[in-house]
Amino acid sequence: MRKTKKIRVLIAKPGLDGHDRGAKVVARALKDAGMEVIYTGLHKTAEEIVETAIQEDVDAIGLSILSGAHMTYFPKVLKLMKEKGLEDVLLFGGGIIPEEDKRKLEEMGVGKLFGPGTPLKEIIEYIEKWIEERDKRKENK
């Protein structure tokens, strides 16, 4: 964990997907692990998600998608993040995502994608490690 400030994570539910139990469970686990968590609520657009990430100065954005629209929303959010200069912000997520699509999204630059039943500790450790490595890269520049 960083000594300077808490890790800030935005958890978002893009599109028409109305199932947010998993997103709320992950948000609570991250908060319990000492992170600051901003939860957008349901039915957010990619633009709203990225704008909130900028306003809240987050270290990571987590998208929860169960609707099957992962190949639409992850690339769109990633594109907007690049356009807005958020290359040093982690985009990760979870939901029902086929392995082939996970590989494609990771090749595009999306971080790890977690499926149902993933231990919460695994998600927490992944975020902490990614942020720690990012901060080391920044220090070495």
Contacts in CASP RR format, 6 or more apart in sequence:
PFRMAT RR
TARGET T0000
AUTHOR 0000-0000-0000
METHOD contacts of the structure
MODEL  1
MRKTKKIRVLIAKPGLDGHDRGAKVVARALKDAGMEVIYTGLHKTAEEIV
ETAIQEDVDAIGLSILSGAHMTYFPKVLKLMKEKGLEDVLLFGGGIIPEE
DKRKLEEMGVGKLFGPGTPLKEIIEYIEKWIEERDKRKENK
1 7 0 8 1.000
1 34 0 8 1.000
1 128 0 8 1.000
2 131 0 8 1.000
2 132 0 8 1.000
2 135 0 8 1.000
6 34 0 8 1.000
6 35 0 8 1.000
6 36 0 8 1.000
7 34 0 8 1.000
7 35 0 8 1.000
7 36 0 8 1.000
7 59 0 8 1.000
7 60 0 8 1.000
7 127 0 8 1.000
7 128 0 8 1.000
7 131 0 8 1.000
8 35 0 8 1.000
8 36 0 8 1.000
8 37 0 8 1.000
8 38 0 8 1.000
8 56 0 8 1.000
8 57 0 8 1.000
8 58 0 8 1.000
8 59 0 8 1.000
8 60 0 8 1.000
9 27 0 8 1.000
9 30 0 8 1.000
9 35 0 8 1.000
9 36 0 8 1.000
9 37 0 8 1.000
9 38 0 8 1.000
9 58 0 8 1.000
9 59 0 8 1.000
9 60 0 8 1.000
9 61 0 8 1.000
9 62 0 8 1.000
9 127 0 8 1.000
10 37 0 8 1.000
10 38 0 8 1.000
10 39 0 8 1.000
10 40 0 8 1.000
10 49 0 8 1.000
10 52 0 8 1.000
10 53 0 8 1.000
10 56 0 8 1.000
10 58 0 8 1.000
10 60 0 8 1.000
10 61 0 8 1.000
10 62 0 8 1.000
11 23 0 8 1.000
11 26 0 8 1.000
11 27 0 8 1.000
11 30 0 8 1.000
11 37 0 8 1.000
11 38 0 8 1.000
11 39 0 8 1.000
11 40 0 8 1.000
11 62 0 8 1.000
11 64 0 8 1.000
12 23 0 8 1.000
12 39 0 8 1.000
12 40 0 8 1.000
12 41 0 8 1.000
12 44 0 8 1.000
12 49 0 8 1.000
12 52 0 8 1.000
12 61 0 8 1.000
12 62 0 8 1.000
12 63 0 8 1.000
12 64 0 8 1.000
13 20 0 8 1.000
13 23 0 8 1.000
13 40 0 8 1.000
13 41 0 8 1.000
13 42 0 8 1.000
13 43 0 8 1.000
13 44 0 8 1.000
13 63 0 8 1.000
13 64 0 8 1.000
13 65 0 8 1.000
14 43 0 8 1.000
14 44 0 8 1.000
14 45 0 8 1.000
14 46 0 8 1.000
14 49 0 8 1.000
14 63 0 8 1.000
14 65 0 8 1.000
14 69 0 8 1.000
14 73 0 8 1.000
14 77 0 8 1.000
15 43 0 8 1.000
15 44 0 8 1.000
15 45 0 8 1.000
15 67 0 8 1.000
15 69 0 8 1.000
15 73 0 8 1.000
16 43 0 8 1.000
16 67 0 8 1.000
16 69 0 8 1.000
17 42 0 8 1.000
17 64 0 8 1.000
17 65 0 8 1.000
17 66 0 8 1.000
17 67 0 8 1.000
17 69 0 8 1.000
18 42 0 8 1.000
18 43 0 8 1.000
18 66 0 8 1.000
18 67 0 8 1.000
19 66 0 8 1.000
20 41 0 8 1.000
20 42 0 8 1.000
20 64 0 8 1.000
22 64 0 8 1.000
23 39 0 8 1.000
23 41 0 8 1.000
23 64 0 8 1.000
24 39 0 8 1.000
25 120 0 8 1.000
26 64 0 8 1.000
26 120 0 8 1.000
26 123 0 8 1.000
27 37 0 8 1.000
27 39 0 8 1.000
28 37 0 8 1.000
29 120 0 8 1.000
29 123 0 8 1.000
29 124 0 8 1.000
30 37 0 8 1.000
30 123 0 8 1.000
30 124 0 8 1.000
30 127 0 8 1.000
31 37 0 8 1.000
33 124 0 8 1.000
33 128 0 8 1.000
35 124 0 8 1.000
35 127 0 8 1.000
38 52 0 8 1.000
38 56 0 8 1.000
38 58 0 8 1.000
40 48 0 8 1.000
40 49 0 8 1.000
40 52 0 8 1.000
44 52 0 8 1.000
46 73 0 8 1.000
46 76 0 8 1.000
46 77 0 8 1.000
46 80 0 8 1.000
47 80 0 8 1.000
49 61 0 8 1.000
49 63 0 8 1.000
49 77 0 8 1.000
50 61 0 8 1.000
50 77 0 8 1.000
50 80 0 8 1.000
50 81 0 8 1.000
50 84 0 8 1.000
50 86 0 8 1.000
53 61 0 8 1.000
53 81 0 8 1.000
53 86 0 8 1.000
53 89 0 8 1.000
54 84 0 8 1.000
54 86 0 8 1.000
58 89 0 8 1.000
59 89 0 8 1.000
59 90 0 8 1.000
59 131 0 8 1.000
59 134 0 8 1.000
60 89 0 8 1.000
60 90 0 8 1.000
60 91 0 8 1.000
60 92 0 8 1.000
60 127 0 8 1.000
60 130 0 8 1.000
60 131 0 8 1.000
61 77 0 8 1.000
61 81 0 8 1.000
61 89 0 8 1.000
61 90 0 8 1.000
61 91 0 8 1.000
61 92 0 8 1.000
62 91 0 8 1.000
62 92 0 8 1.000
62 93 0 8 1.000
62 94 0 8 1.000
63 70 0 8 1.000
63 73 0 8 1.000
63 74 0 8 1.000
63 77 0 8 1.000
63 91 0 8 1.000
63 92 0 8 1.000
63 93 0 8 1.000
63 94 0 8 1.000
64 93 0 8 1.000
64 94 0 8 1.000
64 95 0 8 1.000
65 73 0 8 1.000
65 74 0 8 1.000
65 93 0 8 1.000
65 94 0 8 1.000
65 95 0 8 1.000
65 96 0 8 1.000
65 97 0 8 1.000
66 95 0 8 1.000
66 96 0 8 1.000
68 96 0 8 1.000
68 97 0 8 1.000
70 95 0 8 1.000
70 97 0 8 1.000
70 101 0 8 1.000
70 105 0 8 1.000
70 113 0 8 1.000
71 101 0 8 1.000
71 104 0 8 1.000
71 105 0 8 1.000
74 91 0 8 1.000
74 93 0 8 1.000
74 105 0 8 1.000
74 108 0 8 1.000
74 110 0 8 1.000
75 105 0 8 1.000
75 108 0 8 1.000
77 91 0 8 1.000
78 91 0 8 1.000
78 108 0 8 1.000
78 109 0 8 1.000
78 110 0 8 1.000
81 87 0 8 1.000
81 89 0 8 1.000
81 91 0 8 1.000
88 134 0 8 1.000
88 138 0 8 1.000
90 111 0 8 1.000
90 127 0 8 1.000
90 130 0 8 1.000
90 131 0 8 1.000
90 134 0 8 1.000
91 109 0 8 1.000
91 110 0 8 1.000
91 111 0 8 1.000
92 110 0 8 1.000
92 111 0 8 1.000
92 112 0 8 1.000
92 113 0 8 1.000
92 114 0 8 1.000
92 126 0 8 1.000
92 127 0 8 1.000
92 130 0 8 1.000
93 110 0 8 1.000
93 111 0 8 1.000
93 112 0 8 1.000
93 113 0 8 1.000
93 114 0 8 1.000
94 113 0 8 1.000
94 114 0 8 1.000
94 115 0 8 1.000
95 113 0 8 1.000
95 114 0 8 1.000
95 115 0 8 1.000
95 116 0 8 1.000
96 115 0 8 1.000
96 116 0 8 1.000
97 105 0 8 1.000
97 113 0 8 1.000
97 115 0 8 1.000
102 113 0 8 1.000
105 111 0 8 1.000
105 113 0 8 1.000
106 112 0 8 1.000
106 113 0 8 1.000
111 130 0 8 1.000
112 126 0 8 1.000
114 122 0 8 1.000
114 123 0 8 1.000
END
